[in-house]
């Protein structure tokens, strides 16, 4: 009985010792999302991400060769592709990769992504510019 009581006391004390919250002030997350042209650099990271994605999607929609897509896929009315790239420490696009159902769509997506303008500011972490991975799933509809 003493062993059982000692065991419960040990478990109870261990739980109290290791379950205490750390009350020290945690440093604020000092990472910053890359700033695309036309986005406000004073915005929050979430707002910068949304703005950047919207501006990049608009650029791709305007620059994508819809005639090529309709020639390659005459029976389809839309195409979907995943575009992945890295924003380097200078705000330029590199390591562009695209995945699509049709090879021609992937090649066109890569061409368009390489023509993206340079970002106003690269992504930073602790005040130092870092390479930032970026991925975007897009569906383009055409007639």
Steps between C-alpha positions, in 0.01 A plus 500: 500500500786735581650427159174583325461825696862592430446424131196734481685776685792464257265521196312797649821692579645419157188631331518829690871541434485445126164654414577856599471758226797705398410851612798668336418746226532327167668709232270613224527314170732724304454339159356709218336378181643622165338823376366489143453815292178676590483351852543709813821399675363618836223235490493185710656180365157351429390810307830505307458134408143553377595813306803331340299194396226715352745717302696198374179323394389813312839522327480134394141539376598798287823344367393138442467407132136392485521435124772240560287333764195484274714353216655234721177417684217575256235301688576633847376829640748535785843396615649470844866516600718525806771762480793489743795737519738665740528873566872555559668749733493766227127460430548314171321181394709182470462121507171512311309173473150430368282191509206469264295242312650616170867561442431810288304654790788439741751652256282809450454538877878490549553759225244734657644453850849588378360830368363599842639836610746517785348525849536836677654330803607139557379293792688562823554308819654674800575796272705292254382437143424131435391286205124452520321204337171583329235270353176582327225273367313667213210413277463694175171493312489571128241478223 
